């Protein structure tokens, strides 16, 4: 492996810029945009180490294991797609050399000392059990959802390190001028089902809460809001919020030097304070009919604000027939989460003012993509989902919330999403939103997504032939090359040589083709290997190949393919229009509202245009969630945006949300829909 694990990606990115003259101006604009205006993607190569190792099971059973290392490759395709559209607006980082500790204070404060210790022991013993052909997880666990090996420890430590890297990037960066307010951390396994003292779903540690605890310990964060758009309720994340409020978790033991619980199982609430705001399918795990307990159903419907140190709001997904129907749902129902998160932050700020204590906030997104319209039906069994554009809309609303309360600081952590199409398209749309840009309908079309996810095949090869004007296929192959180059370990763990009867090489040994590729890459002068965030392209290569005329040859053909000329022409216009005005206007769209003056920072945010009224006499502004008008920029892409009359989003309505504040003890349920392995 090269000294810089991103070197191969930089080489591929340089080729991408050279092959696409219309991208050069956008790449050149990178130097005009400060790091604080860019979004950072943190990769976690060590997360690949968590693998399903029951070698004796059938191939058909193996296919039911959907939480797999390949999810990182699909996410990388989504990252690459966003980078090709806005090469000046993203910075890529890797946490390959940062392994956290299961005994770190920010892990123990979330999970106590017993659970991390149990995970460690189970992983250490797993290989021996697997070698004997035994199930390596305790019999009370759902072995169809959770698997372990000794390498799982490496993955978990890598996940912790990636989360720490993400938080550090938000608050310190490599230097003061490199602090970036928005970070997307690409990790697995997911975390929002993991409770205080045990696993659930595919989750072994609660990544969102660990991130918040680290931010509190290291940077003084006092309050955080978790916004969760995974298809499934984050029962573990919500459970930990009850713990933070001072309630005794099920199965927890008192830690040394901790305050005792009173007779009702309550003690003083702990900092940092965390509010949880989730939209999910009430009929899916952990509340799927036939498996759900009454406690789980109540928990997934809990709505309680500023009571007993709790701030929790759950909204249930509803079916929709047309995009117009969905937008009505989004404006009237799903955006309720932002009104409630806004209420939570405002109340917290006022309380801290009364105490004379500084307020410091953080917004965390539990970014699960299994509610996507592209998710597999076996995971999405109850006919509720969201269009791909949702991930852009929701994320842009998160930015507005963060601008008002956390100085724009947003940490997004990958949760669910299990089909290649759902992950790739969801990550793509999410990152576009994380930079406050507009989602373009063509980008989420079935054909475009299908072309990108071809790169998720282990033995992917470019097409042998294609039409000269087939911009979608040519662009997709650029995306695939970038995505597959992001993590060098993909070659060792996921990619396969074409089937020719040759033996598989041990991990770490390159084939001749791989060595040739590295030799060719090493022939490019290092000074020409420019990173996406600093590409200048001031001396274009004389043999530039136009974007739509590249000759990409391969033996692979798609006999079912039908060329869609209208879609290709429309898609090409969206690509060509990228560089016109978006870069110059980008800083306007990400203007931070709060004054840098600490006293002014405590003042209520500026008035805005859209509002979702929550009548609360304690707050002079009616505790309304408002989209600041001075941060809304009209883009100049009129040719590719459908003109719709502007409408005031209606005030949200609680009438369709269960106002349940009762939570009882939890019980293990299955996520896969099967009770036994």
DRENDO-488836 format. One line per 3 residues: number of its first residue (from 1); their letters; for each residue x, z, y of C-alpha. Coordinates in nm, 3 decimals. Layout:
BEGIN
NUM) a) X/Z/Y  ...
REM end
This chain:
BEGIN
1) xxx) 0.000/0.000/0.000  0.122/-0.077/0.350  0.214/0.211/0.575
4) xxx) -0.096/0.144/0.785  -0.396/0.116/0.553  -0.577/-0.092/0.815
7) xxx) -0.296/-0.348/0.841  -0.465/-0.596/0.610  -0.784/-0.564/0.812
10) xxx) -0.593/-0.627/1.137  -0.438/-0.939/0.985  -0.778/-1.063/0.877
13) xxx) -0.923/-0.980/1.217  -0.647/-1.177/1.386  -0.736/-1.477/1.170
16) xxx) -1.100/-1.432/1.261  -1.018/-1.441/1.632  -0.794/-1.744/1.593
19) xxx) -1.060/-1.930/1.395  -1.333/-1.860/1.647  -1.250/-1.961/2.005
22) xxx) -1.581/-1.835/2.141  -1.483/-1.485/2.030  -1.155/-1.486/2.220
25) xxx) -1.312/-1.400/2.554  -1.490/-1.103/2.399  -1.169/-0.988/2.233
28) xxx) -0.986/-1.023/2.562  -1.250/-0.806/2.727  -1.149/-0.515/2.507
31) xxx) -0.883/-0.406/2.754  -1.147/-0.381/3.026  -1.352/-0.127/2.833
34) xxx) -1.225/0.232/2.811  -1.220/0.404/2.475  -1.498/0.637/2.589
37) xxx) -1.734/0.338/2.597  -1.652/0.225/2.244  -1.806/0.338/1.920
40) xxx) -1.566/0.457/1.649  -1.620/0.397/1.278  -1.441/0.646/1.052
43) xxx) -1.373/0.518/0.699  -1.321/0.754/0.407  -1.121/0.584/0.129
46) xxx) -1.104/0.911/-0.066  -1.482/0.900/-0.103  -1.430/0.622/-0.358
49) xxx) -1.290/0.877/-0.604  -1.632/1.020/-0.692  -1.719/0.807/-0.996
52) xxx) -1.958/0.817/-1.291  -1.736/0.885/-1.593  -1.969/0.917/-1.892
55) xxx) -1.811/0.626/-2.077  -2.030/0.663/-2.384  -2.360/0.579/-2.213
58) xxx) -2.522/0.235/-2.239  -2.482/-0.028/-1.971  -2.856/-0.017/-1.903
61) xxx) -2.834/0.354/-1.831  -2.524/0.307/-1.619  -2.720/0.070/-1.397
64) xxx) -2.959/0.354/-1.309  -2.673/0.538/-1.136  -2.733/0.420/-0.781
67) xxx) -2.506/0.664/-0.594  -2.185/0.474/-0.663  -1.852/0.388/-0.495
70) xxx) -1.977/0.036/-0.424  -2.195/0.183/-0.149  -1.884/0.207/0.070
73) xxx) -1.818/-0.164/0.024  -2.173/-0.249/0.128  -2.134/-0.026/0.434
76) xxx) -1.808/-0.203/0.519  -1.996/-0.533/0.520  -2.236/-0.391/0.777
79) xxx) -1.946/-0.260/0.985  -1.773/-0.598/0.971  -2.091/-0.779/1.078
82) xxx) -2.121/-0.558/1.387  -1.754/-0.609/1.473  -1.786/-0.987/1.456
85) xxx) -2.071/-0.972/1.706  -1.905/-0.728/1.947  -1.531/-0.722/1.870
88) xxx) -1.449/-0.542/2.194  -1.690/-0.254/2.146  -1.574/-0.089/1.823
91) xxx) -1.268/0.101/1.708  -1.188/0.145/1.339  -1.026/0.459/1.200
94) xxx) -0.938/0.568/0.848  -0.917/0.923/0.718  -0.715/0.824/0.410
97) xxx) -0.452/1.093/0.470  -0.682/1.377/0.572  -0.819/1.591/0.293
100) xxx) -1.017/1.895/0.401  -1.064/2.214/0.205  -1.367/2.348/0.022
103) xxx) -1.249/2.689/0.138  -1.237/2.590/0.505  -1.427/2.833/0.732
106) xxx) -1.674/2.565/0.838  -1.762/2.500/0.472  -1.791/2.867/0.378
109) xxx) -2.011/2.944/0.680  -2.258/2.683/0.560  -2.247/2.738/0.184
112) xxx) -2.098/3.085/0.138  -1.807/3.142/-0.096  -1.992/3.119/-0.428
115) xxx) -2.109/2.757/-0.421  -1.777/2.591/-0.319  -1.604/2.799/-0.585
118) xxx) -1.857/2.689/-0.849  -1.817/2.322/-0.753  -1.441/2.356/-0.786
121) xxx) -1.464/2.509/-1.134  -1.717/2.256/-1.259  -1.508/1.963/-1.140
124) xxx) -1.193/2.105/-1.297  -1.368/2.144/-1.633  -1.554/1.813/-1.617
127) xxx) -1.282/1.586/-1.762  -1.246/1.799/-2.073  -1.622/1.789/-2.136
130) xxx) -1.638/1.417/-2.071  -1.358/1.358/-2.320  -1.569/1.535/-2.584
133) xxx) -1.872/1.321/-2.501  -2.057/1.610/-2.338  -2.263/1.617/-2.018
136) xxx) -2.034/1.766/-1.757  -2.299/1.923/-1.530  -2.500/2.241/-1.604
139) xxx) -2.813/2.184/-1.810  -3.039/2.300/-1.526  -2.912/2.016/-1.304
142) xxx) -3.061/1.670/-1.312  -2.786/1.478/-1.493  -2.947/1.151/-1.391
145) xxx) -2.875/1.225/-1.025  -2.552/1.425/-1.023  -2.225/1.360/-1.203
148) xxx) -1.880/1.516/-1.170  -1.516/1.464/-1.259  -1.188/1.613/-1.145
151) xxx) -1.165/1.325/-0.895  -1.490/1.444/-0.737  -1.286/1.720/-0.574
154) xxx) -1.065/1.456/-0.413  -1.373/1.277/-0.284  -1.530/1.595/-0.145
157) xxx) -1.208/1.694/0.027  -1.184/1.342/0.166  -1.540/1.362/0.294
160) xxx) -1.465/1.690/0.472  -1.154/1.533/0.624  -1.353/1.231/0.744
163) xxx) -1.615/1.457/0.903  -1.342/1.654/1.078  -1.186/1.328/1.199
166) xxx) -1.521/1.217/1.338  -1.576/1.542/1.528  -1.220/1.542/1.660
169) xxx) -1.269/1.187/1.786  -1.576/1.292/1.985  -1.416/1.593/2.150
172) xxx) -1.043/1.518/2.176  -0.940/1.178/2.046  -0.574/1.083/2.019
175) xxx) -0.545/1.160/2.393  -0.786/1.243/2.676  -0.833/0.876/2.760
178) xxx) -0.915/0.799/2.396  -1.212/1.034/2.362  -1.510/0.837/2.233
181) xxx) -1.861/0.973/2.253  -2.009/0.795/1.954  -1.883/0.802/1.596
184) xxx) -2.022/0.674/1.266  -1.864/0.841/0.960  -1.891/0.633/0.642
187) xxx) -1.884/0.884/0.355  -2.034/0.953/0.016  -2.182/1.131/-0.170
190) xxx) -2.463/1.203/0.079  -2.536/1.558/0.186  -2.882/1.625/0.326
193) xxx) -3.035/1.745/-0.003  -2.763/2.004/-0.065  -2.888/2.356/-0.008
196) xxx) -2.697/2.671/0.079  -2.613/2.760/-0.280  -2.671/2.451/-0.489
199) xxx) -2.694/2.073/-0.521  -2.995/1.847/-0.513  -3.049/1.474/-0.524
202) xxx) -2.704/1.319/-0.518  -2.569/1.579/-0.276  -2.295/1.836/-0.338
205) xxx) -2.209/1.953/0.015  -2.420/1.939/0.329  -2.217/1.704/0.546
208) xxx) -2.425/1.735/0.863  -2.410/2.114/0.878  -2.040/2.124/0.788
211) xxx) -1.972/1.885/1.078  -2.167/2.103/1.318  -1.996/2.420/1.203
214) xxx) -1.657/2.254/1.250  -1.760/2.139/1.599  -1.865/2.494/1.683
217) xxx) -1.549/2.658/1.546  -1.312/2.405/1.700  -1.480/2.289/2.021
220) xxx) -1.735/2.556/2.110  -2.056/2.365/2.036  -2.346/2.607/2.074
223) xxx) -2.644/2.386/1.987  -2.695/2.077/1.774  -2.992/1.861/1.685
226) xxx) -2.999/1.675/1.354  -3.216/1.363/1.354  -3.271/1.240/0.999
229) xxx) -3.419/0.896/0.922  -3.342/0.885/0.549  -3.638/0.788/0.328
232) xxx) -3.627/1.132/0.170  -3.677/1.471/0.329  -3.349/1.653/0.394
235) xxx) -3.467/1.967/0.220  -3.115/2.108/0.201  -3.046/2.053/0.570
238) xxx) -3.372/2.223/0.661  -3.301/2.509/0.421  -2.969/2.574/0.594
241) xxx) -3.150/2.583/0.929  -3.354/2.875/0.792  -3.030/3.044/0.696
244) xxx) -2.894/2.993/1.048  -3.212/3.151/1.183  -3.122/3.463/0.988
247) xxx) -3.345/3.427/0.683  -3.194/3.502/0.343  -3.150/3.184/0.139
250) xxx) -3.271/3.166/-0.217  -2.992/3.270/-0.452  -2.752/3.371/-0.176
253) xxx) -2.543/3.685/-0.194  -2.421/3.882/0.101  -2.074/3.777/0.212
256) xxx) -1.808/4.028/0.307  -1.845/4.168/0.660  -2.184/4.000/0.707
259) xxx) -2.474/4.174/0.876  -2.723/4.309/0.619  -3.075/4.167/0.590
262) xxx) -3.371/4.380/0.688  -3.660/4.462/0.456  -3.816/4.124/0.528
265) xxx) -3.505/3.923/0.447  -3.413/3.855/0.810  -3.114/3.928/1.028
268) xxx) -2.982/3.811/1.364  -2.969/3.434/1.402  -2.622/3.282/1.407
271) xxx) -2.454/3.033/1.634  -2.439/2.741/1.644  -2.814/2.697/1.669
274) xxx) -2.941/2.384/1.493  -3.272/2.203/1.522  -3.384/1.965/1.246
277) xxx) -3.605/1.662/1.316  -3.688/1.432/1.025  -3.901/1.129/0.942
280) xxx) -3.946/1.064/0.572  -4.184/0.961/0.293  -4.387/1.263/0.184
283) xxx) -4.450/1.099/-0.154  -4.084/1.051/-0.246  -3.822/1.299/-0.367
286) xxx) -3.823/1.595/-0.330  -4.201/1.570/-0.288  -4.290/1.300/-0.538
289) xxx) -4.620/1.348/-0.717  -4.572/1.483/-1.065  -4.246/1.653/-0.982
292) xxx) -4.294/1.818/-0.646  -4.369/2.187/-0.610  -4.613/2.315/-0.352
295) xxx) -4.318/2.476/-0.175  -4.139/2.143/-0.142  -4.448/1.975/0.000
298) xxx) -4.497/2.253/0.254  -4.129/2.241/0.348  -4.138/1.864/0.404
301) xxx) -4.438/1.910/0.637  -4.311/2.205/0.840  -4.347/2.182/1.218
304) xxx) -4.232/2.482/1.419  -4.073/2.500/1.762  -3.894/2.785/1.935
307) xxx) -4.031/3.050/1.701  -3.837/3.294/1.486  -3.516/3.111/1.588
310) xxx) -3.642/2.794/1.423  -3.685/2.442/1.558  -3.803/2.206/1.283
313) xxx) -4.025/1.900/1.307  -4.120/1.669/1.021  -4.299/1.336/1.055
316) xxx) -4.426/1.137/0.757  -4.373/0.762/0.723  -4.685/0.548/0.720
319) xxx) -4.749/0.195/0.587  -4.761/-0.101/0.825  -4.857/-0.467/0.791
322) xxx) -4.707/-0.636/1.095  -4.418/-0.563/1.328  -4.673/-0.488/1.599
325) xxx) -4.829/-0.226/1.371  -4.488/-0.071/1.312  -4.407/-0.057/1.683
328) xxx) -4.733/0.128/1.745  -4.631/0.379/1.478  -4.285/0.409/1.623
331) xxx) -4.402/0.469/1.979  -4.688/0.703/1.899  -4.563/0.892/1.593
334) xxx) -4.197/0.853/1.508  -4.073/0.896/1.866  -4.231/1.240/1.854
337) xxx) -3.901/1.352/1.706  -3.723/1.278/2.034  -3.982/1.466/2.236
340) xxx) -3.931/1.768/2.013  -3.552/1.742/2.016  -3.566/1.716/2.393
343) xxx) -3.784/2.027/2.404  -3.539/2.209/2.179  -3.238/2.125/2.396
346) xxx) -3.416/2.213/2.722  -3.529/2.549/2.591  -3.180/2.620/2.456
349) xxx) -3.019/2.534/2.787  -3.255/2.766/2.977  -3.193/3.050/2.734
352) xxx) -2.817/3.012/2.766  -2.850/3.009/3.145  -3.041/3.337/3.135
355) xxx) -2.765/3.488/2.922  -2.496/3.352/3.152  -2.340/3.169/2.857
358) xxx) -2.220/2.806/2.860  -2.429/2.552/2.672  -2.254/2.282/2.473
361) xxx) -2.459/2.038/2.267  -2.414/1.777/1.997  -2.652/1.524/1.841
364) xxx) -2.602/1.446/1.471  -2.773/1.158/1.291  -2.834/1.185/0.918
367) xxx) -2.816/0.809/0.871  -2.984/0.719/0.544  -3.080/0.354/0.496
370) xxx) -3.306/0.382/0.192  -3.621/0.344/0.406  -3.507/-0.012/0.480
373) xxx) -3.732/-0.307/0.406  -3.443/-0.431/0.188  -3.419/-0.123/-0.036
376) xxx) -3.483/-0.166/-0.408  -3.834/-0.086/-0.526  -3.713/0.160/-0.790
379) xxx) -3.594/0.385/-0.508  -3.876/0.299/-0.270  -4.176/0.339/-0.497
382) xxx) -4.449/0.425/-0.250  -4.479/0.121/-0.024  -4.358/0.274/0.300
385) xxx) -4.050/0.150/0.478  -3.913/0.043/0.815  -3.801/-0.298/0.945
388) xxx) -3.429/-0.344/0.997  -3.471/-0.340/1.374  -3.584/0.022/1.347
391) xxx) -3.226/0.136/1.297  -3.131/-0.015/1.631  -3.434/0.122/1.816
394) xxx) -3.398/0.472/1.677  -3.026/0.484/1.747  -3.071/0.368/2.106
397) xxx) -3.325/0.647/2.156  -3.068/0.890/2.015  -2.823/0.772/2.280
400) xxx) -3.075/0.848/2.554  -3.133/1.194/2.415  -2.759/1.254/2.396
403) xxx) -2.704/1.128/2.749  -2.946/1.388/2.878  -2.824/1.686/2.679
406) xxx) -2.484/1.643/2.512  -2.285/1.432/2.757  -2.353/1.133/2.533
409) xxx) -2.188/1.281/2.223  -2.335/1.154/1.896  -2.201/1.197/1.544
412) xxx) -2.368/0.977/1.283  -2.307/1.057/0.916  -2.405/0.821/0.636
415) xxx) -2.662/0.959/0.393  -2.875/0.745/0.158  -2.923/0.374/0.107
418) xxx) -2.863/0.235/-0.242  -2.914/-0.140/-0.254  -2.641/-0.359/-0.106
421) xxx) -2.894/-0.528/0.122  -3.035/-0.202/0.257  -2.694/-0.051/0.330
424) xxx) -2.537/-0.364/0.478  -2.827/-0.458/0.704  -2.899/-0.096/0.797
427) xxx) -2.540/-0.018/0.896  -2.523/-0.344/1.091  -2.838/-0.261/1.290
430) xxx) -2.738/0.105/1.334  -2.402/0.012/1.486  -2.562/-0.238/1.723
433) xxx) -2.784/0.046/1.842  -2.489/0.285/1.863  -2.352/0.055/2.134
436) xxx) -2.690/0.032/2.308  -2.720/-0.341/2.240  -3.027/-0.537/2.132
439) xxx) -3.099/-0.628/1.771  -3.157/-0.999/1.724  -3.426/-1.103/1.480
442) xxx) -3.212/-1.372/1.314  -2.945/-1.119/1.218  -3.187/-0.939/0.988
445) xxx) -3.336/-1.243/0.818  -3.343/-1.257/0.439  -3.097/-1.545/0.428
448) xxx) -2.842/-1.384/0.659  -2.847/-1.055/0.469  -2.827/-1.236/0.136
451) xxx) -2.514/-1.422/0.248  -2.335/-1.107/0.365  -2.401/-0.904/0.052
454) xxx) -2.240/-1.173/-0.164  -1.919/-0.998/-0.058  -2.027/-0.690/-0.251
457) xxx) -1.969/-0.870/-0.579  -1.644/-0.748/-0.738  -1.519/-1.101/-0.807
460) xxx) -1.648/-1.266/-0.489  -1.515/-1.611/-0.401  -1.597/-1.837/-0.104
463) xxx) -1.824/-2.135/-0.154  -1.666/-2.459/-0.269  -1.861/-2.673/-0.023
466) xxx) -2.103/-2.624/0.261  -2.267/-2.819/0.537  -2.055/-2.864/0.849
469) xxx) -2.322/-2.697/1.061  -2.396/-2.409/0.822  -2.290/-2.143/1.068
472) xxx) -2.459/-1.863/0.873  -2.253/-1.916/0.559  -1.930/-1.964/0.750
475) xxx) -1.993/-1.655/0.963  -2.090/-1.454/0.655  -1.764/-1.542/0.483
478) xxx) -1.574/-1.421/0.789  -1.768/-1.095/0.767  -1.698/-1.064/0.394
481) xxx) -1.323/-1.110/0.442  -1.318/-0.842/0.709  -1.533/-0.601/0.509
484) xxx) -1.330/-0.636/0.190  -1.007/-0.579/0.384  -1.116/-0.249/0.542
487) xxx) -1.015/-0.018/0.258  -0.713/-0.121/0.046  -0.839/0.097/-0.240
490) xxx) -1.129/-0.145/-0.288  -0.886/-0.365/-0.484  -0.796/-0.090/-0.727
493) xxx) -1.140/0.062/-0.775  -1.398/-0.213/-0.723  -1.259/-0.566/-0.727
496) xxx) -1.211/-0.750/-1.051  -1.001/-1.048/-1.141  -1.197/-1.352/-1.264
499) xxx) -1.278/-1.316/-1.631  -1.010/-1.510/-1.821  -0.935/-1.278/-2.111
502) xxx) -0.647/-1.108/-1.932  -0.610/-0.735/-1.960  -0.707/-0.520/-1.664
505) xxx) -0.405/-0.392/-1.474  -0.362/-0.018/-1.428  -0.456/0.116/-1.081
508) xxx) -0.189/0.049/-0.823  -0.039/-0.262/-0.990  -0.103/-0.587/-0.806
511) xxx) -0.176/-0.918/-0.971  0.032/-1.223/-0.879  -0.247/-1.340/-0.650
514) xxx) -0.254/-1.002/-0.477  0.123/-1.002/-0.435  0.109/-1.353/-0.289
517) xxx) -0.157/-1.242/-0.045  0.060/-0.953/0.067  0.361/-1.180/0.095
520) xxx) 0.168/-1.420/0.314  0.039/-1.135/0.524  0.387/-0.991/0.568
523) xxx) 0.506/-1.327/0.703  0.290/-1.284/1.013  0.494/-1.115/1.288
526) xxx) 0.372/-0.762/1.347  0.340/-0.826/1.719  0.068/-1.080/1.633
529) xxx) -0.131/-0.829/1.429  -0.364/-0.705/1.698  -0.621/-0.437/1.645
532) xxx) -0.983/-0.507/1.740  -0.983/-0.262/2.027  -0.673/-0.408/2.192
535) xxx) -0.690/-0.779/2.110  -0.595/-0.983/2.417  -0.573/-1.337/2.273
538) xxx) -0.406/-1.452/2.594  -0.210/-1.720/2.406  -0.459/-1.898/2.180
541) xxx) -0.307/-2.060/1.876  -0.285/-2.437/1.917  -0.445/-2.509/1.580
544) xxx) -0.766/-2.315/1.641  -1.042/-2.418/1.404  -1.391/-2.423/1.558
547) xxx) -1.628/-2.167/1.415  -1.862/-2.421/1.256  -1.598/-2.657/1.115
550) xxx) -1.387/-2.437/0.890  -1.311/-2.568/0.542  -1.361/-2.279/0.300
553) xxx) -1.318/-2.396/-0.056  -1.404/-2.231/-0.384  -1.548/-2.305/-0.727
556) xxx) -1.857/-2.099/-0.651  -2.184/-2.282/-0.582  -2.538/-2.163/-0.519
559) xxx) -2.771/-2.417/-0.676  -3.081/-2.244/-0.541  -2.967/-2.265/-0.181
562) xxx) -3.179/-2.456/0.067  -3.021/-2.522/0.405  -3.241/-2.400/0.693
565) xxx) -3.136/-2.604/0.993  -3.366/-2.428/1.240  -3.241/-2.083/1.139
568) xxx) -2.880/-2.196/1.155  -2.923/-2.341/1.503  -3.102/-2.029/1.623
571) xxx) -2.842/-1.802/1.465  -2.558/-2.003/1.619  -2.709/-1.960/1.966
574) xxx) -2.712/-1.584/1.921  -2.343/-1.588/1.830  -2.240/-1.817/2.116
577) xxx) -2.434/-1.611/2.369  -2.261/-1.285/2.276  -1.978/-1.315/2.525
580) xxx) -2.171/-1.428/2.833  -2.270/-1.107/3.006  -2.296/-0.824/2.755
583) xxx) -1.937/-0.707/2.794  -1.947/-0.689/3.172  -2.277/-0.504/3.164
586) xxx) -2.183/-0.274/2.879  -2.058/0.012/3.095  -2.388/0.019/3.282
589) xxx) -2.587/0.065/2.964  -2.380/0.364/2.859  -2.376/0.550/3.190
592) xxx) -2.370/0.924/3.137  -2.638/1.111/3.326  -2.493/1.457/3.351
595) xxx) -2.268/1.546/3.638  -1.917/1.643/3.544  -1.959/1.951/3.758
598) xxx) -2.037/2.240/3.528  -2.303/2.387/3.753  -2.481/2.057/3.796
601) xxx) -2.456/2.000/3.423  -2.698/2.289/3.371  -2.962/2.124/3.590
604) xxx) -3.256/1.941/3.434  -3.189/1.575/3.362  -3.294/1.310/3.609
607) xxx) -3.648/1.178/3.604  -3.711/0.867/3.396  -3.974/0.606/3.340
610) xxx) -4.106/0.658/2.987  -4.224/1.001/2.889  -4.388/1.176/2.599
613) xxx) -4.572/1.472/2.747  -4.548/1.806/2.573  -4.745/2.046/2.785
616) xxx) -4.544/2.363/2.810  -4.592/2.581/3.119  -4.245/2.732/3.076
619) xxx) -4.079/2.412/3.193  -4.138/2.256/3.533  -4.101/1.902/3.399
622) xxx) -4.366/1.953/3.132  -4.079/1.943/2.885  -4.112/1.565/2.872
625) xxx) -3.873/1.339/2.687  -3.775/1.074/2.939  -3.577/0.757/2.909
628) xxx) -3.356/0.751/3.221  -3.439/0.444/3.425  -3.089/0.423/3.569
631) xxx) -2.942/0.365/3.225  -3.168/0.077/3.128  -3.010/-0.265/3.177
634) xxx) -3.186/-0.597/3.138  -2.960/-0.824/2.938  -2.922/-1.192/3.020
637) xxx) -3.005/-1.311/2.670  -3.348/-1.436/2.771  -3.316/-1.744/2.550
640) xxx) -3.310/-1.532/2.235  -3.540/-1.246/2.321  -3.910/-1.277/2.276
643) xxx) -4.085/-1.202/2.601  -4.343/-0.932/2.561  -4.540/-0.755/2.833
646) xxx) -4.396/-0.415/2.908  -4.619/-0.134/2.797  -4.600/0.235/2.853
649) xxx) -4.556/0.401/2.515  -4.859/0.622/2.457  -4.821/0.998/2.457
652) xxx) -4.755/1.121/2.107  -5.030/1.274/1.906  -4.982/1.572/1.675
655) xxx) -5.315/1.521/1.505  -5.162/1.334/1.209  -4.880/1.582/1.154
658) xxx) -4.926/1.889/0.936  -4.862/2.199/1.147  -4.730/2.408/0.860
661) xxx) -4.478/2.681/0.923  -4.467/2.842/0.579  -4.161/2.799/0.358
664) xxx) -4.110/2.966/0.023  -3.836/2.959/-0.236  -3.717/2.619/-0.354
667) xxx) -3.688/2.490/-0.708  -3.475/2.214/-0.856  -3.652/1.879/-0.879
670) xxx) -3.539/1.534/-0.974  -3.464/1.255/-0.735  -3.458/0.966/-0.977
673) xxx) -3.815/1.034/-1.086  -3.704/1.143/-1.432  -3.688/1.504/-1.540
676) xx) -3.410/1.464/-1.795  -3.107/1.254/-1.860
REM end
